[in-house]
Amino acid sequence: MTVLLDHPPRRVVQAPARRDTFIDLLRVFGMGLVVLQHWTIPVLSYDGGRLTTGNALATPGVWVITWISQVMPLVFFAGGAANAISFGRAHAGAPQWLNVRLRRLAWPLLPLAAVWIPLPQALAAMGVPAQPLETGARLTGQLLWFLAVYLIAVTLTPYMMKAHERFGWRVVAVLAAGAVVSDVVRFSSGVEALGYANVVFVWLAVHQLGFFYAQGRLRRPALMAAAGFGAAALLVAFGPYPGSMIGMPGAAVSNMAPPTLAMLAVSFGQIGLAMLLRPWLVRLRTGKVLAWAGPRIMTVYLWHMPALFAVTGVVVVAFGIDTPAPGSLGWLLGWPIWFGLLTLVMWPLVRCFARFEEPPALPYGKPSWSTSGPAAALVGFGLVLLMVYGFAPGIAPVVGTVAILGGLLLTGPRARL
């Protein structure tokens, strides 16, 4: 174990001389589609005291769209490839690599917390109704689940790459087997919480596939797509899994929270399909789009829900304009106006907070797992608190933010004190 901790594994990826356009496209496309869905699918109504939130994709038969629109598999896949490539470029060792990734992951969270910790109290003092305000404050934090899970994948990357070098596809097979066992235990016992082991099994398996791409070893994409989507169809048809790959209001079972074997199957299908489209995608003239969106994508992800709540507060809560029935003429005609308002609110947020995507050029401490490990643990603990409690009034968001800040401080030169 000492050898594993103190020495980074032998590099298995020859880092390319320039950025991989395909991976950048998946990352930007994935996050962009997340934002588009979060802005499009809410069905909102306000009765004078309570804000009700529905989902446009709950319309019968529309769930099949989620097999493509649920793009978190592509985001984790792209993250795995990017982590493999960047780790292959690192020369200071695994702890220092983790320190760099921690700063890039956690630094943009500080301005979000600085705004949202006092904001609910300030808005409440101005007369904003309590229930819509608490809904917005909590959902803003819940969105951070992705960063919490991704942090696990980043922290384990040096070890998972070592396992990948030694065992290859057997690592993915073991993780998939873990997902099977987790689902069997979950559904046979009826205890939903037991299924959360799949947060690790499913998303690490998808992240691991990115290693194969980084090595140029992800072949037979047509077979991968057919097998993935075919297995998902069988699981939905004959198993306990719902058709939708996102959580639906009132649904007894979710494929997303926690993730299921059906989600893993769809992940294989999506990655195979993306690989089939890769030759066409990399020929698109996306250079300017990627150059603009790449350094701002985390800002868009973190602040698109606050933009949604700001517009909802004015349009739905203040003016009482409920969302028309999804797919109706009113919904189709009103969507461009709705999207335009959201974009107008989002633009100054991006202008203001995108600067925090790049951490300050502060010195790092001496690379060591004795500080990098606790730093990752503190950031992860803070993310979990914010994910569970959001930014609703209370001590939890303050403690979570302090933990994240503490983790960042541990990456600095005073980490040994």
C-alpha positions in Angstrom: 0.0 0.0 0.0 2.9 2.4 0.7 4.2 1.9 -2.8 0.7 2.6 -4.2 0.3 5.8 -2.2 3.8 7.3 -2.6 4.4 6.6 -6.3 2.1 7.4 -9.1 1.3 4.4 -11.4 3.1 4.0 -14.6 1.5 6.2 -17.3 -0.7 4.2 -19.6 -1.8 7.2 -21.8 0.4 9.0 -24.2 -0.9 12.6 -23.9 -1.7 14.2 -27.2 0.0 17.4 -28.2 -3.2 19.3 -28.4 -6.7 19.1 -27.0 -9.1 16.4 -28.1 -11.9 18.1 -30.0 -14.3 15.1 -29.5 -13.9 15.2 -25.7 -14.3 18.9 -25.6 -17.5 18.6 -27.7 -19.0 16.0 -25.4 -18.2 18.1 -22.4 -19.7 21.3 -23.8 -22.6 19.5 -25.5 -23.4 17.5 -22.3 -23.4 20.5 -20.0 -25.3 22.6 -22.5 -28.0 20.0 -22.9 -28.3 19.8 -19.1 -29.0 23.5 -19.0 -31.4 23.4 -21.9 -33.4 20.6 -20.2 -33.4 22.3 -16.8 -34.7 25.5 -18.5 -37.3 23.7 -20.7 -38.8 20.8 -18.8 -40.1 22.4 -15.6 -43.9 22.8 -15.5 -44.4 25.5 -12.9 -47.5 26.9 -11.2 -48.1 29.1 -8.1 -51.3 29.1 -6.1 -50.5 32.1 -4.0 -48.6 30.2 -1.3 -46.9 27.2 -2.9 -44.8 26.8 -6.0 -45.5 23.4 -7.7 -42.9 21.9 -10.1 -43.7 19.3 -12.7 -41.8 17.7 -15.6 -42.7 18.1 -19.2 -41.1 14.8 -20.0 -43.6 13.1 -17.8 -46.0 13.2 -20.7 -46.8 9.6 -21.7 -44.5 8.2 -24.3 -42.0 11.0 -24.1 -39.7 9.1 -21.7 -37.8 7.6 -24.7 -36.2 11.0 -25.3 -34.4 10.7 -22.0 -32.3 7.8 -23.4 -30.5 10.5 -25.4 -31.2 13.7 -23.4 -29.9 12.2 -20.1 -26.3 13.1 -21.0 -24.6 12.6 -17.7 -23.1 9.3 -19.1 -21.3 11.3 -21.8 -20.1 13.9 -19.3 -18.6 11.2 -17.0 -17.1 9.4 -20.1 -15.5 12.7 -21.3 -14.3 13.3 -17.7 -12.6 9.9 -17.6 -10.8 10.6 -20.9 -9.8 14.1 -19.8 -8.5 12.8 -16.5 -6.5 10.1 -18.1 -5.0 12.5 -20.6 -4.1 15.2 -18.0 -2.7 12.5 -15.6 -0.6 11.3 -18.4 0.9 14.8 -18.7 1.5 15.2 -15.0 5.1 15.0 -13.8 4.9 16.0 -10.2 3.0 12.8 -9.0 -0.5 11.9 -8.2 -1.0 14.1 -5.1 0.0 17.2 -6.9 -2.2 16.3 -9.9 -5.1 15.9 -7.5 -4.3 19.3 -5.9 -4.6 21.0 -9.3 -7.9 19.2 -10.1 -9.3 20.1 -6.6 -8.7 23.7 -7.1 -10.3 23.8 -10.5 -13.3 21.9 -9.2 -13.8 23.7 -5.9 -12.8 27.3 -6.5 -15.9 28.3 -8.6 -18.1 27.1 -5.7 -16.9 29.9 -3.4 -18.7 32.8 -5.2 -21.8 30.6 -5.5 -21.8 30.1 -1.7 -21.0 33.7 -1.0 -24.1 34.8 -2.9 -26.5 32.1 -1.8 -25.8 31.9 1.9 -27.1 35.4 2.7 -29.5 35.6 -0.3 -32.5 33.6 1.1 -32.5 35.8 4.3 -32.3 39.0 2.3 -35.1 38.0 -0.1 -37.3 36.8 2.8 -36.8 40.2 4.5 -38.0 41.8 1.2 -41.2 39.7 1.4 -40.5 36.9 -1.0 -42.8 33.9 -0.1 -41.0 31.3 2.0 -41.9 28.1 0.1 -40.7 29.2 -3.4 -37.6 30.7 -1.8 -36.7 27.5 0.0 -37.4 25.5 -3.1 -34.9 27.6 -5.1 -32.3 27.6 -2.3 -32.4 23.8 -1.9 -32.4 22.9 -5.6 -29.4 25.1 -6.2 -27.4 22.9 -3.8 -28.9 19.7 -5.0 -27.4 20.4 -8.5 -24.0 19.8 -6.9 -24.5 16.1 -6.8 -22.6 15.8 -10.1 -19.5 17.5 -8.6 -19.6 15.3 -5.5 -19.7 12.1 -7.6 -17.1 13.5 -10.1 -14.8 14.3 -7.2 -14.9 10.6 -6.2 -13.9 9.7 -9.7 -11.1 12.3 -9.8 -9.7 11.3 -6.4 -9.6 7.6 -7.5 -8.2 8.2 -10.9 -4.5 7.4 -10.0 -5.6 4.1 -8.5 -8.2 3.3 -11.2 -5.6 3.9 -13.9 -3.3 1.5 -12.2 -6.1 -1.1 -12.1 -6.9 -0.3 -15.7 -3.2 -0.9 -16.7 -3.2 -4.3 -15.0 -6.7 -5.6 -15.6 -8.2 -3.7 -18.5 -11.8 -4.6 -19.2 -12.0 -6.7 -16.1 -12.2 -3.5 -14.0 -15.4 -2.4 -15.9 -16.8 -6.0 -15.6 -16.3 -5.9 -11.8 -17.9 -2.5 -11.5 -20.9 -3.7 -13.7 -21.2 -6.8 -11.5 -21.3 -4.5 -8.5 -24.2 -2.6 -10.1 -26.0 -5.9 -10.6 -25.6 -6.9 -7.0 -26.6 -3.4 -5.8 -29.8 -3.5 -7.8 -30.7 -7.0 -6.7 -30.2 -6.1 -3.0 -32.1 -2.8 -3.5 -35.2 -4.3 -5.2 -35.3 -7.5 -3.3 -35.1 -5.8 0.1 -37.2 -2.8 -0.8 -34.7 -0.5 0.8 -33.9 2.3 -1.7 -30.9 3.5 0.2 -29.0 0.3 -0.5 -29.0 1.2 -4.2 -26.8 4.2 -3.6 -23.7 1.9 -3.9 -24.4 2.3 -7.6 -23.3 5.9 -7.4 -19.8 4.4 -7.3 -20.3 1.3 -9.4 -22.2 2.9 -12.3 -20.4 6.2 -12.7 -17.0 4.8 -12.1 -17.6 2.2 -14.8 -18.6 5.0 -17.2 -15.6 7.1 -16.1 -13.4 4.0 -16.7 -14.5 3.8 -20.3 -12.9 7.2 -20.9 -9.5 5.6 -20.1 -10.0 3.2 -23.1 -10.8 6.1 -25.4 -7.7 8.0 -24.2 -5.7 5.0 -25.2 -7.4 4.5 -28.6 -8.8 1.2 -27.4 -12.5 1.8 -27.6 -13.5 -0.1 -30.7 -16.6 -1.6 -32.3 -18.9 1.4 -31.4 -21.8 0.0 -33.4 -21.8 -3.2 -31.3 -21.4 -1.2 -28.1 -24.4 1.0 -29.0 -26.6 -1.9 -30.0 -25.7 -3.9 -27.0 -26.1 -1.0 -24.6 -29.5 0.2 -25.9 -30.7 -3.4 -26.4 -29.8 -4.4 -22.9 -31.6 -1.3 -21.5 -34.7 -2.1 -23.5 -34.8 -5.7 -22.1 -34.2 -4.4 -18.5 -37.1 -1.9 -18.9 -39.4 -4.4 -20.6 -38.8 -7.3 -18.2 -37.2 -5.8 -15.1 -38.3 -3.4 -12.3 -36.9 -0.4 -14.2 -38.9 2.6 -15.4 -38.4 3.7 -19.0 -37.3 7.3 -18.1 -33.6 7.9 -17.4 -34.4 10.9 -15.3 -36.4 11.0 -12.2 -40.1 11.7 -12.7 -42.5 13.3 -10.2 -44.4 10.6 -8.3 -42.4 7.7 -9.8 -41.9 4.8 -7.4 -38.5 4.0 -8.9 -35.8 6.2 -10.4 -33.0 5.1 -12.8 -31.0 8.2 -11.8 -31.2 8.6 -8.0 -29.7 6.2 -7.3 -28.4 5.1 -10.8 -29.4 1.6 -11.9 -28.1 -1.1 -14.2 -30.5 0.3 -16.8 -28.6 3.6 -16.6 -25.3 1.8 -17.1 -26.7 0.0 -20.2 -27.9 3.3 -21.6 -24.5 4.7 -20.9 -22.8 2.0 -23.0 -25.4 2.8 -25.8 -24.8 6.5 -25.7 -21.0 6.2 -25.7 -21.1 3.7 -28.7 -23.4 6.1 -30.6 -21.1 9.1 -29.8 -18.2 7.1 -31.1 -20.0 6.3 -34.3 -20.7 10.0 -34.8 -17.1 11.0 -33.9 -15.7 11.2 -37.4 -18.5 13.6 -38.4 -18.4 15.6 -35.1 -14.6 16.3 -35.3 -15.0 17.8 -38.8 -17.6 20.4 -37.6 -16.4 24.0 -37.4 -16.8 24.2 -33.6 -13.5 25.9 -32.7 -14.9 29.3 -31.8 -17.8 27.8 -29.9 -15.5 25.5 -27.9 -13.0 28.4 -27.3 -15.8 30.5 -25.8 -17.8 27.8 -23.9 -14.9 25.7 -22.6 -13.6 28.2 -20.0 -17.2 29.1 -19.0 -19.0 25.8 -18.9 -18.7 25.3 -15.1 -20.0 28.8 -14.5 -23.0 28.1 -16.7 -23.7 24.8 -14.9 -23.5 26.4 -11.4 -25.5 29.5 -12.2 -28.2 28.4 -14.7 -30.5 27.3 -11.9 -30.3 30.6 -10.0 -31.2 32.2 -13.4 -34.2 29.9 -13.6 -35.3 30.8 -10.1 -34.9 34.5 -10.8 -37.2 34.3 -13.9 -39.6 32.0 -12.1 -39.8 34.4 -9.2 -40.9 37.2 -11.5 -43.0 35.4 -14.1 -44.6 32.6 -12.1 -44.7 33.8 -8.5 -45.0 37.6 -9.0 -47.1 37.8 -12.1 -48.9 34.4 -11.7 -48.2 33.1 -15.2 -48.2 29.3 -15.0 -46.4 27.1 -17.5 -48.8 26.1 -20.3 -49.5 22.4 -20.9 -46.3 20.9 -22.4 -46.6 20.6 -26.2 -49.6 23.0 -26.4 -49.6 26.0 -28.7 -49.2 28.3 -25.7 -46.2 26.3 -24.6 -44.6 26.3 -28.0 -45.2 30.1 -28.6 -44.1 31.0 -25.1 -40.9 28.9 -25.0 -38.8 31.4 -27.1 -39.8 34.2 -24.7 -39.1 32.1 -21.7 -35.7 31.0 -23.0 -34.9 34.6 -24.0 -35.6 35.9 -20.5 -33.4 33.2 -19.0 -30.6 34.0 -21.3 -30.8 37.7 -20.5 -30.5 36.9 -16.8 -27.7 34.3 -17.4 -25.5 36.6 -19.5 -24.4 39.0 -16.7 -24.0 36.0 -14.3 -21.5 34.4 -16.8 -19.8 37.8 -17.3 -19.4 38.2 -13.6 -18.5 34.8 -12.3 -16.6 33.1 -15.2 -13.4 34.6 -13.9 -13.6 32.1 -11.0 -13.2 29.1 -13.3 -9.4 29.7 -13.2 -8.1 29.3 -9.7 -5.7 32.0 -8.5 -2.0 31.4 -9.2 -1.2 30.6 -5.6 1.7 28.3 -4.7 1.0 24.7 -4.0 2.2 22.8 -0.9 4.6 19.9 -1.1 2.9 17.1 -3.0 1.8 14.5 -0.5 -1.2 12.2 0.1 -1.1 13.3 3.7 -2.6 16.6 2.6 -4.2 15.9 -0.8 -6.3 13.1 0.7 -7.8 15.2 3.5 -8.2 18.1 1.1 -10.3 15.9 -1.2 -12.3 14.6 1.8 -13.1 18.1 3.0 -14.2 19.3 -0.4 -16.3 16.2 -0.8 -17.9 16.6 2.7 -18.7 20.2 1.9 -20.3 19.2 -1.4 -22.4 16.5 0.2 -23.7 19.0 2.8 -24.6 21.5 0.1 -26.2 18.7 -2.0 -28.4 17.5 0.8 -29.3 20.8 2.5 -28.9 23.3 -0.4 -28.6 26.9 0.6 -31.7 27.0 2.7 -31.3 29.0 5.9 -29.4 27.1 8.5 -25.9 26.1 9.6 -25.4 23.4 7.0 -24.4 25.6 4.0 -22.0 27.5 6.2 -20.3 24.4 7.4 -20.2 23.0 3.9 -18.6 26.1 2.5 -16.1 26.2 5.3 -15.2 22.6 4.6 -14.6 23.4 0.9 -12.5 26.4 1.8 -10.5 24.2 4.2 -9.9 21.7 1.5 -8.6 24.4 -0.8 -6.3 25.7 1.9 -4.8 22.3 2.4 -3.5 22.4 -1.2 -1.3 25.4 -0.3 2.2 25.7 1.1 1.0 25.8 4.8 -0.6 22.4 4.4 2.1 20.7 6.6 1.5 23.0 9.6 
